[in-house]
Amino acid sequence: MSFTFEDLKKDNLEPWTDYIQHDFVRQLGDGTLAPKAFRHYLKQDYLFLIQFGRAFALAAYKSPTLADLRHAKAGFDAIIDLELGLHIDYCQQWGISEQDLADLPEARATLAYTRYVLDTGNRGDLLDMHVALAPCLVGYAEVARWLIEQPETIRGDNNPYEAWLAMYESAEFQAAAQAERAWLNERLADVTPTRFKQLSRIFNDATRLEIDFWGMGLNQQM
């Protein structure tokens, strides 16, 4: 039997749907999310991205082949050179300076998810780590596509969160997510049913931690 990323989603359909269609996401789409909640999310997402940069650096260290090393480098570069830069610029538009970001403590949800990914990568192999990362990279791309399809989603200047949605629906981000899916599909095709169950548990854990991260932003929790 050959497995794919879609099998991970199907095996965890309830938490995956709760993640993609979370109230935080819906309120981003229709523009009703409280600005204070969004600012809190933006601050914590900066810290989140730094830790995910470290995770891709660990993925590079764990890479057994040049192709895997290049894939990890592409993920690292996308976070450090593209996404973090865009994030800092976007935060400034919301009145959050780079110094404000540097002085932030991590919320519990930020600590829980990022350290789970790093711990999974340290304990397991490269595939374990990429499965733990997938709800972030692949998930955000799917969130953007899902929002675009919803009739309630407001586009343009009437939605204060238009720039956030535009970033994740961009061709560049969608291509990075598709490359990650392709990498996962290639590796999952060779795993045994027992190994797939192990990976599905990691995917489930990471997806639930992503749900908690949305909740942290929505409820402005530390």
C-alpha positions in Angstrom: 0.0 0.0 0.0 1.3 3.4 -0.9 0.6 6.4 1.3 0.4 10.2 0.5 -0.1 13.4 2.3 -3.8 13.2 1.6 -3.9 10.0 3.7 -2.5 11.9 6.7 -5.3 14.4 6.3 -8.0 11.7 5.9 -6.6 9.9 9.0 -7.0 13.1 11.0 -9.9 14.7 9.2 -11.6 16.2 12.3 -8.7 18.1 13.7 -7.5 19.1 10.3 -10.9 20.6 9.5 -11.0 22.3 12.9 -7.6 23.8 12.1 -8.4 25.0 8.5 -11.8 26.3 9.4 -11.0 27.7 12.8 -13.0 30.8 14.1 -9.7 32.8 14.0 -9.4 31.9 10.3 -13.1 32.7 9.5 -12.8 36.1 11.3 -9.7 36.9 9.3 -11.6 36.1 6.1 -14.7 38.3 6.9 -12.6 41.0 8.6 -14.3 40.8 12.0 -11.3 39.6 14.0 -10.5 42.0 16.8 -7.4 44.1 16.0 -5.9 43.3 19.4 -6.2 39.6 18.8 -4.5 40.0 15.4 -1.7 42.0 16.9 -1.2 39.4 19.6 -1.1 36.7 16.9 1.4 38.7 14.7 3.8 39.1 17.6 3.7 35.4 18.5 3.9 34.3 14.9 7.2 36.2 14.6 8.6 34.1 17.5 7.0 31.0 15.9 8.8 31.7 12.6 12.2 32.0 14.2 11.8 28.6 15.8 10.7 27.2 12.5 13.8 28.6 10.9 15.7 26.6 13.5 13.7 23.5 12.6 14.6 23.7 9.0 18.2 24.2 9.9 17.9 20.9 11.9 16.2 19.3 8.9 19.3 20.3 6.9 21.5 18.6 9.5 19.4 15.5 9.3 19.3 15.4 5.5 21.0 12.2 4.1 21.1 13.3 0.5 22.0 16.5 -1.4 18.4 16.7 -2.7 17.1 16.6 0.9 19.7 19.2 1.9 18.6 21.5 -0.9 14.9 21.0 0.1 15.7 21.9 3.7 17.7 25.0 2.6 14.8 26.2 0.4 12.5 26.0 3.4 15.0 27.8 5.6 15.6 30.5 3.0 11.8 30.9 2.6 11.4 31.6 6.3 14.5 33.6 7.0 14.8 35.6 3.8 11.1 35.9 2.7 8.5 35.2 5.3 10.2 36.8 8.3 11.1 40.0 6.3 7.5 40.3 5.1 6.3 39.6 8.6 8.4 42.4 10.2 7.2 44.8 7.5 3.6 43.8 8.1 4.0 44.2 11.9 5.3 47.7 11.4 2.1 48.5 9.5 0.2 47.4 12.6 2.3 49.6 14.9 4.6 46.8 16.1 8.3 47.7 15.8 11.2 45.2 15.3 12.4 46.0 18.8 9.0 45.2 20.2 9.3 41.8 18.5 12.8 41.2 19.9 11.6 41.8 23.4 8.6 39.5 23.4 8.2 36.5 25.7 6.8 33.4 24.1 3.2 32.4 24.8 2.5 28.9 26.0 1.0 27.8 22.7 4.1 29.1 20.8 6.4 27.2 23.2 4.3 24.0 22.9 4.2 23.7 19.2 7.7 24.9 18.2 9.4 22.8 20.9 7.3 19.8 19.9 8.6 20.2 16.3 12.2 20.5 17.4 11.9 17.6 19.9 10.3 15.5 17.2 13.2 16.3 14.8 15.8 15.6 17.4 14.3 12.2 18.4 13.2 11.0 15.0 14.3 11.1 11.4 13.9 13.6 8.7 10.4 12.4 7.7 9.2 12.7 11.3 10.3 16.3 11.3 8.7 17.2 8.0 5.4 15.6 9.1 5.5 17.8 12.2 6.2 20.9 10.1 3.5 20.1 7.5 0.5 21.6 9.3 2.3 25.0 9.2 3.7 25.2 5.7 1.1 23.1 3.9 -1.7 24.1 6.2 -1.4 27.8 5.8 -1.5 27.4 2.0 -4.7 25.4 2.4 -6.2 27.9 4.8 -5.7 30.6 2.2 -7.2 28.5 -0.6 -10.2 27.7 1.6 -10.8 31.3 2.6 -10.8 32.4 -1.1 -13.6 29.9 -1.8 -15.9 31.1 1.0 -18.6 33.6 0.1 -18.2 35.3 3.5 -14.6 36.2 2.7 -14.1 39.9 2.0 -11.3 40.9 -0.4 -9.6 44.3 -0.9 -9.4 47.4 1.2 -12.6 46.6 3.1 -10.8 43.8 4.9 -8.0 44.9 7.3 -6.5 41.5 6.9 -6.3 41.5 3.1 -2.5 41.6 3.1 -2.2 38.5 5.3 -4.5 36.6 3.0 -2.6 37.8 -0.1 0.7 36.7 1.3 -0.4 33.1 1.8 -2.4 32.9 -1.4 0.6 34.2 -3.3 2.1 32.0 -6.1 5.4 31.9 -4.2 4.0 30.6 -1.0 1.7 28.2 -2.7 4.6 26.8 -4.7 6.6 26.3 -1.5 3.7 24.4 0.0 3.3 22.3 -3.1 7.0 21.4 -3.1 6.6 20.3 0.5 3.6 18.1 -0.4 5.6 16.6 -3.2 8.5 15.8 -0.9 6.2 14.2 1.6 4.3 12.2 -1.0 7.6 10.8 -2.3 8.7 9.6 1.2 5.3 8.4 2.4 5.0 6.2 -0.7 7.5 3.8 0.8 6.4 3.6 4.5 4.8 0.5 6.0 1.3 0.7 7.6 2.9 0.6 11.1 5.2 3.5 10.2 2.3 5.4 8.8 0.5 5.1 12.1 3.5 6.6 13.9 3.6 9.5 11.4 -0.1 10.0 11.6 0.2 10.5 15.3 2.8 13.2 14.8 0.6 14.9 12.3 -2.3 14.7 14.7 -0.3 16.2 17.5 1.1 19.0 15.3 -2.4 19.9 13.9 -3.9 20.1 17.4 -1.0 22.4 18.4 -1.8 24.6 15.4 -5.4 24.8 16.6 -4.1 25.9 20.0 -2.0 28.6 18.3 -5.1 30.0 16.5 -6.9 29.9 19.9 -4.0 31.7 21.6 -4.4 34.5 19.0 -8.2 34.7 19.2 -8.2 34.8 23.0 -5.0 36.8 23.4 -3.5 34.2 25.7 0.0 34.1 27.1 
